[in-house]
Amino acid sequence: MYTEGVLKNSEGKVINVGDEVIDFRGEKAIVKGWIAPYKVNSTGRVIVKTKEFNEMEYFPSVYGLHIEI
């Protein structure tokens, strides 16, 4: 997995691979990695493992996260 940059939550806490995060619906997932934004107006993607799916890519905002480069 790509992990360039630093993944943080809305409070500024650093989120690491293996940490549990909760989406806007209250569903839990485990962070598997992230893809840093490739241009200024991009948000990048966070890769998580959910109960329903093995690994999926989402916008970081789905989990209240952002990627700092």
N, C-alpha and C positions, 0 to 999 in steps of 0.2 A: 504494500500500500504506500501511496505517497503521503508524506507528512511534512511537506515544506511549509514553513510559517508556523504560527502558534494559534491553536484553536482555543477560544475563550468563550465563556458564557456571558450573559448580559451584565453580570456583576463584576466581570473582569477576572474571574478565576480561570486558571489554565485547565483545560480539559485534555486528558491523555488517552492514548489507545487503551481500550479495556474499561474505560469509565462508563458508567450508566448515565444516560440522558433521557429526558422525558419530552415528548413532542407536545404540540398545542392541544392535542386531544387527551393528553394524560397517559399515553401509551409509552412504555419503557423500551429502550434499545441500548445496545452496547456499541461504542465507537470502535470501528475497525481501522479508520484512517481518514484522510481528507485530501482534497485536491485544491491547492491554492489558486486564487484568482489569477487569470492569465492576462488580464487587462484592468485598467482603473475602474471601470464601471461593472465589473464582474464580482460576484460574491464567492465564487468557488463552489465546492461541493463537499459534503460530509458523507462518509460511507459508514453505514451502521448495519448491525445484525438485529433484526426484529424477531419476534416470536413467530410471525407468519412467513417471513422470507429469510433466506440465508444472508445475503448482503444486498443492500440497495443504496443508491446515491440520492441525496436530497439537498435542497438548498439549506445552508446552515440555519437560516431563520426559522425553519420548521421546528428546530430544537432550541431556539433562543440562543444560537451561537453565532460567532463570526470568526473569520480567519484574519490574523494580522501577519503581514509579510515583513 
